[in-house]
Amino acid sequence: MKKIIALLMSVVMLLAFASCGGNSTADDTSSKSAVNADFKIGLICLHDENSTYDNNFIQALKSVQAELGLKDDQVLIKTNIAENEACYNAAAELVDSGCDVIFADSFGHETYMIQAAKEFTDVEFCHATGTKAQTQGLDNYHNAFASIYEGRYLAGVAAGMKLNEMIENKKITANEAVMGYVGAYNYAEVVSGMTSFFLGARSVCPSVTMKVTYTNSWFDIAKEKEAALTLINSGCVLISQHADSEGAPKACEEKKVPNVAYNISTISMGPNTAIISSKIDWAPYFKLIINASLNNEKIPTDYVGTIETGSVALTELNETVAAKGTKEKLKEVQQKLINGEIKVFDTDTFTVDGKKLTTYTADVIDEGDFVPETEAIKDGYFNESSMRSAPYFDIKYIDGISE
């Protein structure tokens, strides 16, 4: 009986093949489905969902997973992976699990991602905030970031609008328009972000100044809250941050001080103080590298996401806290950024030690020597992100910002 059934199935398969004239379309579709089913992507995170920074990556990948219909066993996420040999081990484990693409989200992961890329040449390795893809000469190692300084600038505009409202309502004087900024480290990524935030605020509130303090940690709830409270107690009337916890936003809610955050909306934890947040939306890049892998296409060596690609974004505006007209102003400024009418680091808009910058050599090509080698000021502005995805604006500090 089994032989008869097998014979009948063979006949049916032959008839099906004949009916399509021997065309391989059906086989191609089956093959494509098999590739999709076998595909896997791995994500290595410095912390976990409790970090606003890491959670931003996790949620972006999960949104792409849902959009592309990937199953849970095709998306492997490793959290709390330190910036040491643990990163290489995590990458190797993801390779063993069948991942075609592996992405790491923290600057200090880069050395270990490169080590893995050299060993596992059939796997694509992608890394956020890194600087070495341009110089490594590896076909399977890639850096990615975004022109987030434009998002920071927009967030600064929202902050400046709030300061103007406070001045108009006589809650503060123009000279008291002092912002505080909680930074993790004084790296270029933080310096670029805080400077663009300040310039956005000053574009609408000319009297604003800003004080900066560093926690020397990417994620420390207690330190970030303490830093925010210190800034508030020193006279800062609005707080922003480039650090990865809810410490600063919660301090602002307790002290009833307006807050502009980073990576995620903080309205739920600061309904009476949160204004808006800027963020890199990693979903467009995740889709790019997944589709490139599935279609056997090359992933860019050094990718810069922009407002136009959907990579630079703002979270929802808390209109109960934001100044009136903020939504319309943000729309106006964003369009000017897109069409090039506004350049964030226009050298006509800031000075250093009272002087306009006409030249500045930045360390753009990472040879490991930390020696500046590239002229960054061209056409009247500092050309951030045009020569490398990771930030290299490291001018500490333009006038109006103090540590």
N, C-alpha and C positions, 0 to 999 in steps of 0.2 A: 504494500500500500504506500509506504514512504517513497519507494522508487517511482511510483506512478505520479505522486504529488510533485516530486522534484522534477520529473519530465515535463509535466504540465506547466510548472513555473518557468522552466527554461524556454518553453515555446512562447509563453506570454512575453518574456523579456526580449526574445528575438523579434517578435511581432512589433513590440513597442519601438525597438531600435529601427526596424524597417520603416515604420510609419513616419519617422522623422528623417527618412532619407539618409541615415548614417550621420546626421548633423550632431556635433558635439555640444550643442547648447545645453542640453539636459545635464551632461557630464560636468560642464563648466559651472553650472548653477550648484550642483551637488558639491563640487570641489570648493566653491566659494563659501558655501555654508560650512563645510568642514574647516576651512581656514578660520572663519569667524568663531566657530565653536572652540577651536584650539587656541585662539589668541588669548594672551594674558598680559596685563600691565601691572607693574609693581610700583608702589609709592612708599618712599622712606621719609618719615617725619622726625624732626628733632624732638618734638614733644607729642602731645595727643590732642583730643578735642577740647581740652580745657585751656589750651593756648589759642588765642584769637588768630595768631599767625598760622599755625598748623591746621586749625579747623577750617580756615579759608581754603586751603588746598584740598582737604578731605571732602568738604562739601562741593567744591567745584568738580572733583573727580566723580563723586556720586551722582551729580546732576548729568554729567556726560554719560556715565554708565546707564542711567535711566533713558537718556535720549537715544543712545545707540543700541539699547537692548542687550547689554552685556550682563551675563549672569554673575552672581556673587563670587563664584570660584574663578572668574576671569579677572577680577579686580582684587589684588592682594595688597593690603596696607600694613606696614610695620611702623609702630609708633614708639616714641621715647628712645630713639636711636642716637646715641651720642656722636660727637664729631671726632671720632677716633676709629680704631680698628673695628669697632662694632658696626660701623657703616659698611665697610668692605664685607664683613661676615653676613650682614643683612642682604647685601646685593648678591652675594654668592648663593645664599639660600633662595632668593627669588629666582635666580637663574636655574637652580635645581628644581624649582617648582614649575618651570616652563615658561617664565615670563619672556616676552619678546621685546618689551620696552620697560626700562626701570628709571624712575624719576626720584631725585632726592631734593629736599626743599631748603636745606640750610647751607650757608656759605662754607662752614667748616667741613662739610661732607665731601668737598670737591676732590681733595687728594685721594680719598679712598674710592671715589667713583671712577677716577682716572685709572687707578690700580685695577679695578674690576674690568673696565673697558679694555685695557690692554690684554687681560687674560681671557675674557669671554668675547671674542671678536664677532660672534654671530648675534649678539644682543645689542640693542641700542640703549645708550645711557644718556639721560638728560638731567640737567642740573640747574636749579634756580639760583640766581645771584652770583654765579661763578664767573671767573675771568680768564680761564686758561684754555678754552676750546680753540681760540684763534691761534695759539702757539703750539699746541700739542700734536697737530697733524694726524689726529685719529678720526677715521671716517665714522666711527660709531660713538663719538662723544660730543655732546652738544650743550651749550649754555643758553639760558633764556631769562629774560626779564621784561619789564615794560617801562614806558615813559611815565612812571607813576608820579614824577615831579609835577606833571600837568594835573593829575588828580589832587595832589597835595595843594597846588596853587588854587584850584577850585574850592577845596575845603577851607583854605585861608580866606578866600573871598567871603564865604559864609560866616567865618569868624569875624572878619572886619565889619560886615553888615551888622552883626550882633553888637560889636563894640560901639558902632555909630548909634544904634538904638539906645544903648546904655548911656551914652553921652547926651543924646537928645532928651532922654527922660531924667537927666540930672542925677543918675545913680553914680556916675563917675564923671570926672573932668577929662578933657582931652589928654592931659598929661598923665592921667591915671590909667590910660588904655595900655596896660602892661599884660602881655600874655606869658604863660609859663609853658615850657615844653619838656616832657619827660623822655629822654633818649636812652637807648640801651647802651650803645658805645659811641665814641666819636669817629666812627668809620664813615667813609664817603657816602654809603647808602643812607645813613642817618643824617649826615650834614646836608646832603642834597635835598632830602625830604623836608627837613626843618627850615632850610633857607627858602625853598619854594613856597612852603606854607606861609612863612613870614611875608614874602613878597606879595602873595595873593591878598593877605590881610591889609598890607600897606597900600595896595592899589586902590582900596576903597576907604581906608582909614589912615590918613597920612601921619598921624601922631603916634601910631602904635610902636611899641618896643617889645622885646621878648627876652626872657631869661631862660637859660637851658641848664638842666642838670642831668647827670648820667647815673644809671644804676649799675653799670658794668655787668649786666645780665640781660639775656633776651627775654627771660620769663621768670619773674619773681614778684608775686602778688604783693607781698609785704613791702618790699623795697619800692615798687612802683607807686603804691599808695602813699608811703612815707614821702617819696619825692614830690608827689603832687601836693600833699599837705604842706610841705616845706615851702613850695612855690606860692601856694595860696597865702600862707602866713607872711610871706615876704611882700605881699601886695599884688600878686597876679590875679587878675579878674576873669581870666578865661584860660583853660588848660587844654593842651593837645599832647600827642604822644607818638613815639615810635618805639614801643615796647609791647610785649605780646600778651599781657593779662588784663583782667578787668580792674586791677588795682586803682589806676588813675580815674577811670570813669566813676567808680563807686565812691572815691574820695570826693569827687566833684558833686555827686548827688547828696552826700552827707553835708557838704558845706554850701550847697545851693549855688555852685559856680558853674557857668556854662562850659561845656566840654565838646571838643571835636576829636573823634577817635580814628582808629585805623583798622582795616581788615573786615570788621563786621559791624553791623548796626548795634549800638549800645542803648537803644531806646528802652528796651525791656529792663535794663539795670539802672537807667538814669532817665526816667520818663519826664522829669522836671528840669533836666539840665542838658541832656544829649541833643546836639544840633544835627550832626551828620557825620559820616565817616567816608574816607577815601579808601579804595582797595584796588588791588590787582585781581581781576577776574581771570583765573587760570583755566576756565573751561575752554575758551577758544584754542589755547595751546594744547591742552590735553586732546581735543578733537583732532588737531593738526597732526600730532605725533602718532595717534592711534590710526588715523586714516593713512598716513604715510607708511606705517608698518604694514597695514593690511594690503596696500596697493603697491608695495615694494618701491616706494618713492623715497627720495633723499630728504632727511630732516635738516633744516637750516643749521649751520654750525653755531651761529650766534643770533638768536631771534629777539627782536624787540616788538612787543605788543604795544598798541596805541589806543587812543580813544576810538578811532575808526574801526579797529579790529574787535572792539568790545572788551579789550584787555584792561583798559583804565576806566574805572567806574566809581560812582558815588552810591552809597547806600541811601535808603529813603530819608527824606528830609523830615525832621520832627517840626512840623509847622506850628505846634503849640509853644515851642521854645525859640525857633528861628525868627529873625527879624522879618517884618513885613517886606515883601518884594524880593526876598532871597531866591526863591524858585526862578523867577523871571531873570534875575541878574545872573544866576549860574548858567542858565540857558544861553544868555547873550555872550558871556565870557567863554563858554565852551566852544561856541561856534567860531569865535575869534581865534581860539587856540588851534582849531582844526584848519582854518583857512590861512593861518600863519600871521594874522594881524597882530597877535600877541606872542611874544617870545618870553618864556618864563624868566630866563636869565639874561635879559636884555641889559647890557652894561650901562645904559642910560638910566636905569631904575635903581641902581645901588652903587655904593662906594665901599672901599676898604681903606681904613685909616684916613678917611676924608678924600681919597683919590679915586677917580674912575679907572677901572682896569682896562688896559688896551692890549695886554698880553698875559697869558698864563699857560705854563707848561704842566700838563697832567700826566700821570702814570696810566696810560691807556693800554699799552701793549705789555701784558704781564709776563715778564721774563723771570720773575722771582727776585728781582733786585731792588724793587721799590724805588726805582729811579724815574722821575718824570722825563718823558721824551717826546710828548706830542703837544703841539700848540692847540689849545682848546677854544680860544676866542677867535671867531671868524664872523665876518659880516655883522659885527656889532653885538654879538651875544655869545655866551658860553654854550658850546654845542654839546650839551649833555645827550647821551644815548645815540648820537649819530655815528660814533666810531667804535662803540662796544655796548652790549646790552646792559651790563652791570654799571651802576653809577660811578663816576669818577670826579664829580664836583666835590672837592674836599677843602674848600676855602673856609677856614675858621678864623674869624667870623666876619661877615659883612657888617657894616655900621648899622646899629639898631638892635643887634643880637649880642648878648653877653652871657658868659658861662657863670 
